[in-house]
Amino acid sequence: MTDAMKSFRLSCVAAVALLAAPAFAAELHAYRAARVWPGNGPVIVDGVLVVRDGKIVAAGRRADVTVPADAIVHDLGDAVIIPGLVVAETTLAEKGRDDLHTLTPEHRAIDGFDPFADYSTVLAGGVTTVQLSPGGKRLLPGQGAVVKLFGDDPARRTLRGEESLRIVLGGAYKGAPRVYEPPVGAVSVDKPLEPTRPQLAESLAGAVAGLRATFEAVKVANGAVPSDPFLRAVASYGSVRRPVRVTTPTPADVRAALGLATAFDLKLILTDIGNIGPFRDQLGEWKGKVSVVLNPGVRPGSAADTPGDADTKPLSPAEAARALRAAGLTVAIKPVNDADLKDMLFLGGLFTSHNPPADVLRMLTADASAVLGVQDRVGSLAAGKDADFVVLNGDPFGLHTRVKAVYVDGKLAHEAKAAAKAKVVRAGRVLTGAGEAITNGAVLIEGRTVRGVGRDVSNPADAEVKSYPRGVIVPGFLDLGTGLGLGGPAAPVPLGPKLGERLAAHDAAVVHARQGGITTALLLPIAQQPAPVVAFKLTDRPRPIGDPVAIHFAVRGNLTSAGQTLRSTLAGGKTYADGWAKYESDLKDYEKKKAEFDAVKVRTPAGEEKKDEKKPEEPKAPEKPQTVEPLEAYRALFAGRIPALVEAKREDAIRLAVTICRDEFKLRTVLVGPDDAHRVSDLLASKQVGVISGPELVRTVERTEVNLPLVLSLRGVPVGFQSQATTGSRHLPLAVSYAVRHGLGVEDALQSLTIGAAKLMGLDGIGTLAIGKDADLVVLSGPPFELSTRVLAVMIDGEWVYQSDD
């Protein structure tokens, strides 16, 4: 033996050994979901599906299924898993290519199917397995097949290459062309050309006679395999495994099909039955002999007349399904048109009007696979079956349910876009912050904006949906006095530079604060007065929404000198603001006069003026004041666009602050931390002065309990809350709960944490859940301010910034 031959032999032995060696174990995957609908049984709550090498290993409750330690676990959260949908009849292989002849039983639909075509749209609807019909416009167009719509191996995707023999009754088969058969041999006088000949008669009776003759010819063979391909194809059908599929749109067609079945002992699949009403008393006799494929009679999103006699009242498809199933028949569902395959869950949902959802899902999965004879492979989630399953964001026939992902043979065949354009948050109650409570409500968010609030908001197809059936949605909370945003100790900040530019990204204290539901905060500088105040969102990169949102003053210590300082400061600011206000007014007047002057100049060119006409004098532009950066905020203050936040604790300091700011300078005024505000609540109400209360809301004063927010609310004084904290800002709602426990109304408390606080600071975009407002919301586990209530999730600007692990 030569060296080359030895080398070749050794390589062959090595190859055989390699093929014979056991393959590496395939990865094991476990998919956890809130509910698993197996397709052939009751819903499994808190379920798990275990998959290996394209097959289901186990399906059941997490408590009952042991997931191996080496499994890759996919926690799908609130998602729902169902079997891949099985559609019991489609025309995906027809493509309008009906044969010239009306009887072609030897034709196979599988030969016209393109496994490499794009079926992504159908897969996106959750459909993984379909029946292929061979044609729809001839009496006996051929044999159907069953295939999967995804996979690399066409052979593995073909579940049945020859599934049923199709017969088309009704009007579709009529109008077949006349057939010309050329003669064999030479044409002569004795053997002239034959004219074209019509095919079977253009009537039901003629069609049935032709079909009977066909089955009789097979019957004559007495079990022998016919040599003729035509008869051989017919002879192989009629059993449970290989039934005859008959399209029967009218009662007469149904009777004809049943007559054929009785005469030749055929097992039938009846499709597109227009009305089973005339057969209700006979349905029990169909059991074991007949399966039925119904269509819903309508197309999604389309209004059209229903075929049939307007004077009759046929059973609806949903009623027909209930009657058929009650008689023990197997029922499956198909769409009216293949274009609707992507909407099979919607179409199936129409059948839930008269059938339990679990039964309808069975018609789309386990029963459909039984009709097609492929129940050993697909249609249910059970050990040994193919791992064809669909992940939904809700129960199968929920109005807003969407397909999140589709798996075929354990491989991802479709996944919804990860970055949804919209979000829908649902809860048992929605409190808008404006006094409205919506039971079983929802909020629709696009980008950072609320686009819908109500019991049934619009639900875009690509929306991310989160449901909290027992939760309560409220607007994001505002803390009107914190040290947040600086990433460390606060420092004196003078008027002038934008404080928002100094906010620190990824402040750890911000993370803690939003866990309590705080979505917007005010940064109140310390020590130096006056100082700018910035309002910002508690996102990872803080977003200023008011910079400055107010100017912070203080009336403390010696009130004589404090009052003089405040008056002097405001007088200087007013002089600056008045100078700019006068300039802006003069500028508008100048622009008007300049426009008039220019118009006259155009109408009267130079040299054409009349001798006695006075020449108009060109207006002079006003002199622009010098910009002084530290004083710029006063322009907004004296224009009423931002308030003065005045720290005044004692009664005498409060009265002085009100006298100077409200009476003398007519400013929007909000008092910060006024401990003695309960003593002058009527004054504050009459002067329309707001209050930021906290961090201590309920105090004992002279042995008497004072619930300051309650006292002020009863007098109509606008109230907001402050924590004067960083990480402790998260506890502000708990402090408010204590005030509620001591008498403050829940609605007043919620408004003071949301819309009331926003109005105090002139922040129009936040504080309520309303169309056009910023998408800041908090999901609570129960009613606001209940001691057992927890924060489940927090959204700021349309993005989730906190979600509880519980």
Sequence and secondary structure as in RCSB ss.txt:
>XXXX:A:sequence
MTDAMKSFRLSCVAAVALLAAPAFAAELHAYRAARVWPGNGPVIVDGVLVVRDGKIVAAGRRADVTVPADAIVHD
LGDAVIIPGLVVAETTLAEKGRDDLHTLTPEHRAIDGFDPFADYSTVLAGGVTTVQLSPGGKRLLPGQGAVVKLF
GDDPARRTLRGEESLRIVLGGAYKGAPRVYEPPVGAVSVDKPLEPTRPQLAESLAGAVAGLRATFEAVKVANGAV
PSDPFLRAVASYGSVRRPVRVTTPTPADVRAALGLATAFDLKLILTDIGNIGPFRDQLGEWKGKVSVVLNPGVRP
GSAADTPGDADTKPLSPAEAARALRAAGLTVAIKPVNDADLKDMLFLGGLFTSHNPPADVLRMLTADASAVLGVQ
DRVGSLAAGKDADFVVLNGDPFGLHTRVKAVYVDGKLAHEAKAAAKAKVVRAGRVLTGAGEAITNGAVLIEGRTV
RGVGRDVSNPADAEVKSYPRGVIVPGFLDLGTGLGLGGPAAPVPLGPKLGERLAAHDAAVVHARQGGITTALLLP
IAQQPAPVVAFKLTDRPRPIGDPVAIHFAVRGNLTSAGQTLRSTLAGGKTYADGWAKYESDLKDYEKKKAEFDAV
KVRTPAGEEKKDEKKPEEPKAPEKPQTVEPLEAYRALFAGRIPALVEAKREDAIRLAVTICRDEFKLRTVLVGPD
DAHRVSDLLASKQVGVISGPELVRTVERTEVNLPLVLSLRGVPVGFQSQATTGSRHLPLAVSYAVRHGLGVEDAL
QSLTIGAAKLMGLDGIGTLAIGKDADLVVLSGPPFELSTRVLAVMIDGEWVYQSDD
>XXXX:A:secstr
  HHHHHHHHHHHHHHHHHHS      EEEEEEEEE  SSS  EEEEEEEEETTEEEEEEETTT    TT EEEE
 TT EEEE EEEEEE TTTTT   SSSB TT BGGGG  TTS  HHHHHTTEEEEEE S SSSSB EE EEEES 
 S HHHHEEESS  EEEE TTTTTT   B    SS   SSS     B  S SSHHHHHHHHHHHHHHHHHTTTS 
 SSHHHHHHHT SSSSS EEEE  SHHHHHHHHHHHHHHT  EEEES S  GGGGGGHHHHTTTEEEEE  SS T
T     SS TT     HHHHHHHHHHTT  EEE  SSGGGGGGHHHHHHHGGGTS HHHHHHHHTHHHHHHHT T
TTSSS  TTSB  EEEESS TT TT  EEEEEETTEEEEE  SS SEEEEEEEEEE SSS EEEEEEEEEETTEE
EEEESS    TT EEEEEEEEEEEE EEEEEE TTSSS      SSS GGGG  TT HHHHHHHTTTEEEEEE  
 SSSSEEEEEEE SSS EEEEEEEEEEEE  SSHHHHHHHHHHHHHHHHHHHHHHHHHHHHHHHHHHHHHHHHHH
HHHS TT   TTS               GGGTHHHHHHTTSS EEEE  SHHHHHHHHIIIIIIT   EEEES T
TGGGGHHHHHHHT EEEE S  EEEETTEEEEHHHHHHHTT  EEE   BSGGGGGHHHHHHHHHHTT  HHHHH
HHHTHHHHHHHT TTSSS  TTSB  EEEESSSTT TT  EEEEEETTEEEEE   
